[in-house]
């Protein structure tokens, strides 16, 4: 049966109250699919029935795949004993991910359910900066010493395997806990039993500091195509690891956050399905009010050229085309630059080289679009103004496309230099700024070529 079919069957059994058939159905399902089915079930009672029907060893794994809101509700529905067990069995990074999204009052209540060792560990991880790798890591890893034999190391790995989230890599640390290498488990298995660990070392390993931004871990894992990354303190002492499944979640969150910011909404942090109308209103109203003010400036810019518009009414025909082209060019450039900065494809020091490249591209785009609209300008100008109006719209199109592209390209770099998220250079903001400047450029060119009245001040 397909995963969707299993989910549908499980939900159907709940609706028909055939609870006696749940164990067999659940036994054939992956925990990820069970979590999805629980999330789709509207009744709290049915959710609890499914969860408690699972064997204890599968409940925590299922819980870890539930959305945050469903996790909160599940723990609220469970008795204290079961809630404590689930929180205790969660791997540290999953537990931190759950705790960091709680309100202060809820967090205090959840921390009271933790055993002293788990509480100490959770508070330590929550002590790292909000978007740091430290909050993402798990302190469970397997490490050996360089002077150990392969046989002793394998015995240690077997003994400590349940502590580590993964043993694809075996980390080598010195007596002070400083990371000195990461050796593939395969190398241990294939090596002679009496060989020393140091004989397997090539001193080629990758690590990040716990205080670094999560995006740095994403870039390192993607660049070196590894599935486990060591996390150290500033002195190189190993603190934990991050794994590729956590990094994939972070990458998805970062991409989603960038899309939200580019759209002028800010980061939502929760599913739009779970978000209340009030929450969505608060996330969107700020930018919309700012854009209202920016667009008022557009109106003022047009009002400055009222006499010019009255003299040549045909100028109004091209106004939407000109300002839209400026905004579109800016949006294209901003999208490319924000994404390139987010993935590490470019850095802030590359701005000058990329400026030259973007200028040449914008020049080509502007010339092509300018020639195209100049023919329409000649047609609209009629016998008397054909040449002049063609020149106005052609030169204006060239200028606004270059201007829009330059704003869209440079603004993300400026924001990054100011230690702000480049994605804040949202499409609506760039479009609105390009509109204002585009209007001024268009009517200024028109006034110069057509000898129209000066702007009204």
N, C-alpha and C positions, 0 to 999 in steps of 0.2 A: 504494500500500500504506500502511496506517495505521502510526503510529509503533510501536505495540505489535506489529503484525505483522512489522515490520522487525526488531525486537529478537528476537522468537521465531525468525525465519528465521536470523539471525546465530548465535544460540546453537545452533540445530539444525545448521548447517554445521560448527560447531566440534566438536560431538559426533560427527558423521559423518566428521570429518577431511577435509572437502572444502575445503581451504585455498585451492585455486586459484580458487574462486568468491568468496572474501572481497573482493578489490578492487572488483568490480562492485557487490556488495551495500553495501559501506561508502561507495562513491561516491554512493549514493542516500540515505544517511542523514545526518541532522543530527548535529553533534558532541555535542549534549546526549543524543541517543538512543544514540549509540555509547558514551558514558560510562556510561549506565545499563546497557547490555548488558555492558560490561566488569565493572561492579560486581556483576552477577548471575551472572557466570561464576566458578565455584568454583576451577578449575584456574589456578594461577599461569602455567603454560606457555601456556594458551589466552589469558589476558589479554595476555601479552607478544606473542603472535602477532598478535592483533588490533591492538594499539598500533603495532607495527613495520610492519604492512601498510599503515597509513595513510601518505599523503604527509607529508613533514616539516612542511609549512605547516599541517597539520590536527592534528598530534600535540599541540602545546602547548595549542591551544584545547580539545581533548578532555580533556587532563589537568586543566585548570582547572575542569571540571565534575564531576570525580570526587569522591566523599566523601573526607574527610581520611585515613581509614585506607587506602583504596585508593590514594591518592596516595603515601603512605609506602611501601606495598608495591611500587608500580610503580617508584619511584626505586631501591628496593633491588634490583629485578630487572634494571634497565637497567645497561649498562656506564657507566663514568664519563664518557665523551665525550658520550653521548646524554643522561645525567642533567644534565650541565653545560649542554647546549644548551637543554633544556627549562626549567631554572631561569632561564637568561639571557633566554629569550623570554617568560616570564611577565610580565604587566603588574605593576608594583610592588605594587599593593594585593593582587592575588591571591597574589603571592609572600610578602608579609607575613602574609596570612591562613594560609598553609601553615606558615610558620616559627614563628609565635607559639604554635601548638598542639603543638610538638615538646618532648620531654623535653630537659633540658640537654645530655646526651651526644649525642642525635640532632641537636640544633641545631648543636652544634659541628662535627659531621661535614658537615652540609649547607652551613654557611657556608664551609667549605673548598672547596666546589665552585664558589663564586661568583667571577666576575671582580672585580677590585679596585673598579671603579665600582659594580657591582651590590652588592657587599659593603658599601661605604660607604653606599649608599642604603638598603639593608635595615636596617643597624644604626641609622640615623637614624630610620627609621619605627618600629622596635621600641623605640626610646628613649622614645616617647610613652607615657603611661599606658595600662594594659591595655584599658580600655573607652572610650578617647578616639577622637575623629574622626581624629586624626593617624595612627593605625594603619590606619584605613579608607581614607584618601585615596590617590590616585595623584599623584605630582609631575609627571606629564606633562600639560601643558595648553598652549594656544596663546594668547599675549598680544601685543597691539600697543600702539603709543603714540598718544596723542590728536592729535599733530601730523602723523601720517602721512596720506597720501592713501588713498582706498579702493583704488586700483590697487595701490599698494605693499603695503597690508595683505593683499589677496587673494593676491598673489605670496608673501608671507610665510606665509599660511595654507596654500597649496599645498605649500610647501617643508617646513613643519613638521607637516603633517597626520599623518604617520606617528608623530610623537611624542605627539600628543594622543589620549586614549582616546575623546574625542568633540569635535566642533567645532560642535555645535549653538549654543553660545554662544562668542563671541570676547571674551576679557577684555581690558580696557584698564587698563594700569598706567602709573605715572609713571616717571621716571628712577631712582627708588629701589626700584622693584618694588612699590610700594603700589597696591592695587586701588582704582580710581576708577570703574569701570563694567563692565557686562557687556552686550554688544550681540548681538542675534540674528544668526546668519549670514545669514538672509533679508534683513535690512536692508542688509548689505554688497552682496549680489547685486543688489538693486534700486536701490542708490544710484548717483549719477553717479561715474564713475571718478576725476574730479579733485577730488571733495569730500573734505574733511578728516574724519577719524574723529570729532573733537570735535563735528562737526555732527550725527552720528548718536546722540550720547550724550544720555541723559535722566537720568543719575545715579540710576537706580532699579535696584538690584542687592541680592542677598542673600548673606550670607557667615556663616561660623561660625569660631571660633578652633579651632586644632588641639588644644588642651588640653580642649575641651568634651566632654561626654559624647555618645556616639553617638545617644542618644535625642533630643538637641537637633536634630541633622541630620534625623532622621526627621520630627520635628514641623515644621521649616521647609519641607522639600520637600513634605510633605502639605498644609500650610497655603497655600503659595503656588503649588502645582501646577506645579512646575518639575522638569526632569529632570537638571539639573546645578547643583551648589552649590559656590561657591568656599570654600576653606579658607585662613585667614590666620593670622599670628602676632598677638601683642597690639598690635603697632604698625601692623597693617593690611597688612603685606607679604604678598603672595600666595605660598602654599607649594604648593598643589595643588587638586584638586577631588575631590568624591565624586559619584557618579552614581546614578540612580534604581535601577538593578539591584542595586547594593551596598546601598542603603537598604532595598530590599524584603527582602533577606537578613537585615539587621539587625532589621527589624520582625518578621519571622518568628521570629528567635531570641529577641527580647524577649518576644513573646507566649508562646512555648513555655516560656521561663524562668519567666514569671509563673504559668503553669498548673502547672508543677512545684512552685514554691514554695507556691502556694495549696493544693496537695495534700499539702504537708508533706514533700517529698522533696529539696528543694534543686535547683539547676541541674545537669542531667546533662551538657550540653555535647557529648554524642555521641549517635548514634542508639541507640535501645533495642535494635535488632537487633544492633548491634556490641558493646553493653555486656555485660561478663561478669557472672555471678551474684554474684561477690564485690564488684564495683563497685556493683551495684544494692543489695546488702546494706548496704554502708557508707553509701550515700546515704540509706537509709531508716531504719536502726536508730536513729540519733540522735534524730530527732523522735518515733519510736515510744516510746523509753524516757522521753523527757520527758513524753509524754502518759500513760504508765503512772503516773508520779508525780502528775500533775495529777488523774487519775482516782482515785487512792488518796485524794486529798482529798475527792472526791465520796463515797466510801465512809465516810470519817470524818464528813462532814456528815450522812449518813443515820443513822449510829450515834448522833449527838447527839440525834436525835428518836425513839429506840427506844420510849420510853414513850408518846409521842404516837401512834406507829404502832400499838402494841398496843391503845391505847384506841379508835382508829377505824381498823380494818383496811382500810376502803374507800379510805383515802388512797393506799394502794399502787397501786390500780388506775389512778390518774391520774398517777402519778409519771413513767412513760416519756413520756406525752403532753406533760406540762408541760416537762420538760427538753429533749425533742426540739424543741419549738416554739421554745424560747429559742435553741438552737443553729442551727436553720434560719433564724430571723430574723437572727441575727448573720452567718451565712454569706452570705445575700443582700446585706446592707448592705456587708460587706467586699468582695465580688466587684465590686459597683458602684463603690465608692470606689477600689479598687486599679486597676481598669481606667481610670477617669476620670483618676486621677493619672498613670498611665503614658502616656496619650495626650495629656496636657496640657489636657484639657477643663476641669479644675479645678486650682487651686493651693492650697498650704497656707494662704494667707490667706483662702480661702473657707470655712474650716471652720465658722465661727459661723453663716453663712447656711445652709449645708448641714445643720448640726446642727438648726436650727429646722425645716427642711423634712423631714428624716428623722424628727424627733420627731413631727411632725404625721401623717406616713404611718404610723409605728409605732403611734401612738395609735389611728388608724382600724383598722389591722390587729388590734391587741390587743382593741379593743372588739368587733369582729366575731367573732373567735375565742373571746373570753370568753363572749359571749352564747350561742354555739353549744354550748360545752362545759358551760355552766351547766345546760342542760336535762338533759344526761347525768348531771351531778352530782346534780340533784334526783331523778332516777330511781334512782341508786345509793344515795342517802341513805335512801330509804324514808320511811315516814310520820314518823318521829321526827326525822331529820336532813336532810330534803329541802331546806329553805330554807338552812340553814347550809352544807351541803356544796356547794350550788349557788353560794353566795357565795364559798366558799373557792376552788373551781376557776375561777370566773369572774374574780375579782380577781387570782388567781395568774397566770392566763393573760395578762391585761392587763399585769401588772407584768413578767413574764419576757420577753414579746415586746418591750416597750419597752426593757428592760435589754439584751437580746441585740442589738437593732438599734443601740443607742447604742455598745456595745462594738465591734461590727463596723464602725460608721461612723467612730469616733474613733481606733481603734488605727492604721489606715494613716496618718492625719495625724500622730499622735504619732511613729511610726517615721520618717516623712519629715523631721519637725523634728529628729530625732536623727541625721539623715544616714544612715539605713538604708533599705533597699529596702522600700517599702510592701507588696510582695508577700509579705514575711516574715510578715505577718499571715495565716497560713495558715488554711484552713478547719478542719482538725482542732484547731488551737490555740484558735481562737475558740469552736468547739463545746465543747471541754473546759472552758474558763473559764466559758462560759455555763451549762454543766451544774452546776458547783459553786455559782455564785451563784443559779441557778434553784432548786436544792434548798433552799438557805437561805431564799429568798423564799417558796417554796411552803409549807414546814413552819412558818415564822414566821407567815404569814397564817392557816394552819390552827390553830396554837396560840392565836392571839389570838381568832379567831371562835368556835372550839369550846371555849375554856377548857380546853385540854389542858395536861399537865405541861410545865414549862419544859425547854429543851434540857439534855441531860446534859453536864456539863463534866468 
